[in-house]
Amino acid sequence: MAERATPPDRDRGLDALRAPAIVGVVLGHWLVTAWEPGPVISSPLAYLPHLAPVSWALQTLAVFFLVGGYVAGHGERVPYGSRMGAGLRRLLVPAAALLGFWAAAGVLLAVLNGMPVERLRAVLTPVLGPLWFLLVFAAFTAAAPWLARIRHGPPVLMGIVGIVGIVAALDVARFGLGAPSWIAWPNVVAAWLVPYLLGMAWARRGRPVRPVALLAGGVAGTAALVG
């Protein structure tokens, strides 16, 4: 049924990238956010440190943004309103259904079961926490026509290098110089703008990347970042 409903021009290879990316996002968040009696929001890795390498393999959110940028790069000829409507509908309708379900569950737990607010927050945070990136992705989708202007040739490379520099500077300030944690909030947008722009540049390139080269580059980059 799903195969018959899939448009013939849909790139299923992109779907094959999206699926493990979303699974990795959810599992990765669950691995670092859970609740325990008290209630306290904590990380299971505090008690199961041998699972830390699993969290390295679940850093798949960049793949989701890369694919999103690639799709946006191919959709430039589609009218802005139509593209925005279709993109946000596919993105937000499932999220709204999830939020609606857990909002109703939260009301039932609080009103009928008398669950304290702190315990309710500890229960809902691991469920709804992974949804934060959808707001960032929706903003990029809305800004795609303007982002497309900086994705050609040297400008996109300079833009990416500049954004990476911003992320690095804020992280150094936060983790190395003792700056307050709120200083790194711009990285929530800046860090994910890099793979999104790379996806747009990939779409502009028009030629497929050799799978072996892509795999080797990804493995080397991941090893360097983890190291």
Legacy VTK file of the C-alpha trace (Angstrom):
# vtk DataFile Version 3.0
C-alpha trace
ASCII
DATASET POLYDATA
POINTS 227 float
0.000 0.000 0.000
2.805 2.419 0.893
4.551 1.634 -2.374
1.428 2.390 -4.418
0.900 5.653 -2.553
4.478 6.817 -3.130
4.829 9.274 -6.055
7.049 7.874 -8.816
9.373 10.884 -8.639
10.027 10.520 -4.900
13.615 9.688 -4.061
13.391 6.677 -1.781
17.090 6.888 -1.070
16.382 10.086 0.868
13.676 8.273 2.828
16.235 5.574 3.615
18.425 8.299 5.140
15.609 10.019 7.004
14.333 6.885 8.741
17.509 5.901 10.634
18.193 9.583 11.320
14.865 9.982 13.147
15.312 6.672 14.973
18.783 7.782 16.073
17.442 11.110 17.328
14.754 9.469 19.452
16.964 6.692 20.831
19.818 9.108 21.464
17.592 11.427 23.479
16.193 8.528 25.449
19.726 7.395 26.233
20.670 10.716 27.803
17.319 11.785 29.304
15.193 9.729 31.648
13.426 10.143 34.940
13.877 8.379 38.210
11.957 8.457 41.496
12.173 11.758 43.251
11.424 12.822 40.557
14.765 13.696 39.004
15.531 14.041 35.297
18.844 12.296 34.807
20.821 10.356 32.225
20.946 6.562 32.164
24.601 6.931 31.127
25.349 8.083 34.679
24.547 4.524 35.787
25.489 2.666 32.582
28.688 4.410 31.424
29.650 1.422 29.247
26.810 2.458 26.908
28.475 5.797 26.112
29.874 4.544 22.751
26.288 3.785 21.692
25.476 7.474 22.056
28.294 8.287 19.624
26.664 6.139 16.950
23.294 7.817 17.502
24.453 11.294 16.448
22.233 11.181 13.344
20.467 14.540 13.501
22.939 16.057 11.040
21.784 13.494 8.453
18.198 14.715 8.851
19.253 18.327 8.247
21.505 17.319 5.354
18.593 15.604 3.606
16.335 18.560 4.380
18.791 20.934 2.745
19.087 18.645 -0.265
15.307 18.560 -0.712
15.109 22.339 -0.315
17.817 22.767 -2.921
15.817 20.733 -5.424
12.582 22.571 -4.695
13.601 26.074 -5.725
11.300 26.130 -8.759
8.238 25.275 -6.677
6.264 28.379 -5.579
7.218 29.428 -2.067
3.710 29.130 -0.624
3.140 25.640 -2.020
6.524 24.415 -0.854
6.102 25.873 2.622
2.590 24.485 2.987
3.540 20.970 1.904
6.766 20.903 3.904
5.306 22.181 7.146
2.235 19.973 6.814
4.378 16.840 6.553
6.499 18.068 9.451
3.961 19.435 11.898
0.868 17.239 11.503
2.512 14.134 13.060
4.124 16.335 15.725
0.760 17.920 16.531
-0.823 14.484 16.912
1.924 13.425 19.316
1.681 16.652 21.308
-2.108 16.376 21.454
-1.979 12.836 22.774
0.534 13.618 25.508
-1.177 16.892 26.411
-4.367 14.925 27.048
-2.396 12.289 28.959
-0.767 15.011 31.043
-4.136 16.519 31.951
-5.466 13.116 32.958
-2.403 12.374 35.066
-2.515 15.763 36.766
-6.259 16.141 37.283
-7.535 12.596 37.721
-4.466 10.965 39.221
-3.202 13.940 41.191
0.345 13.679 39.836
2.548 16.570 41.072
3.794 19.028 38.462
7.469 18.111 38.961
6.789 14.414 38.460
4.634 15.180 35.424
7.454 17.235 33.936
9.889 14.380 34.527
7.542 11.953 32.744
6.852 14.188 29.728
10.356 15.526 29.124
11.832 12.270 27.701
8.771 11.899 25.447
8.575 15.439 24.073
12.225 16.462 24.385
13.284 15.034 20.989
10.820 17.354 19.218
12.871 20.518 19.796
14.719 20.219 16.482
11.481 20.428 14.487
11.234 24.149 15.286
14.745 24.734 13.979
14.037 22.663 10.863
10.785 24.560 10.230
12.701 27.854 10.454
15.245 26.615 7.907
12.432 25.462 5.633
10.866 28.914 5.804
14.221 30.601 5.137
15.291 28.250 2.322
14.927 30.838 -0.504
17.263 33.222 1.323
19.690 30.480 2.358
19.870 29.408 -1.299
21.571 32.691 -2.134
24.689 31.784 -0.144
25.056 28.173 -1.226
26.848 28.691 -4.534
30.606 28.130 -4.783
32.942 30.051 -2.456
30.154 31.934 -0.607
28.738 28.742 0.838
32.175 27.538 1.904
32.913 30.844 3.602
29.484 30.788 5.209
29.978 27.280 6.550
33.479 28.072 7.834
32.123 31.191 9.545
29.266 29.284 11.180
31.618 26.526 12.372
33.820 29.265 13.831
30.850 30.693 15.746
29.973 27.255 17.141
33.583 26.609 18.166
33.975 30.033 19.782
30.800 29.667 21.838
31.770 26.168 22.957
35.242 27.341 23.977
33.667 30.184 25.934
31.206 27.851 27.651
33.354 24.792 28.366
36.837 26.277 28.411
36.402 29.742 29.876
33.538 29.122 32.285
30.949 31.302 30.531
27.287 30.733 31.506
25.493 27.930 29.686
22.968 30.265 28.039
25.736 31.715 25.877
25.628 28.552 23.743
21.954 28.840 22.787
22.796 30.320 19.333
24.521 27.004 18.582
21.113 25.312 18.551
20.573 27.069 15.215
24.127 27.587 13.983
25.304 23.989 14.393
22.415 22.541 12.353
22.643 25.204 9.687
25.943 23.668 8.564
24.561 20.284 7.370
21.488 22.048 5.950
23.679 24.289 3.779
25.817 21.301 2.808
22.640 19.532 1.668
21.687 22.519 -0.473
25.171 22.585 -1.965
24.910 18.847 -2.626
21.683 19.428 -4.566
23.366 22.193 -6.568
26.310 19.947 -7.397
23.975 17.680 -9.351
26.399 14.763 -9.501
26.165 11.862 -7.064
28.910 11.440 -4.521
30.731 8.131 -4.709
29.370 5.947 -1.899
32.826 4.720 -0.905
34.156 8.272 -0.658
31.072 9.384 1.283
31.381 6.480 3.721
35.110 6.975 4.206
34.693 10.708 4.752
31.832 10.172 7.200
33.704 7.565 9.229
36.863 9.693 9.338
34.933 12.831 10.313
32.979 11.008 13.017
36.131 9.454 14.466
37.840 12.849 14.535
34.879 14.528 16.257
34.498 11.758 18.840
38.230 11.839 19.484
LINES 1 228
227 0 1 2 3 4 5 6 7 8 9 10 11 12 13 14 15 16 17 18 19 20 21 22 23 24 25 26 27 28 29 30 31 32 33 34 35 36 37 38 39 40 41 42 43 44 45 46 47 48 49 50 51 52 53 54 55 56 57 58 59 60 61 62 63 64 65 66 67 68 69 70 71 72 73 74 75 76 77 78 79 80 81 82 83 84 85 86 87 88 89 90 91 92 93 94 95 96 97 98 99 100 101 102 103 104 105 106 107 108 109 110 111 112 113 114 115 116 117 118 119 120 121 122 123 124 125 126 127 128 129 130 131 132 133 134 135 136 137 138 139 140 141 142 143 144 145 146 147 148 149 150 151 152 153 154 155 156 157 158 159 160 161 162 163 164 165 166 167 168 169 170 171 172 173 174 175 176 177 178 179 180 181 182 183 184 185 186 187 188 189 190 191 192 193 194 195 196 197 198 199 200 201 202 203 204 205 206 207 208 209 210 211 212 213 214 215 216 217 218 219 220 221 222 223 224 225 226
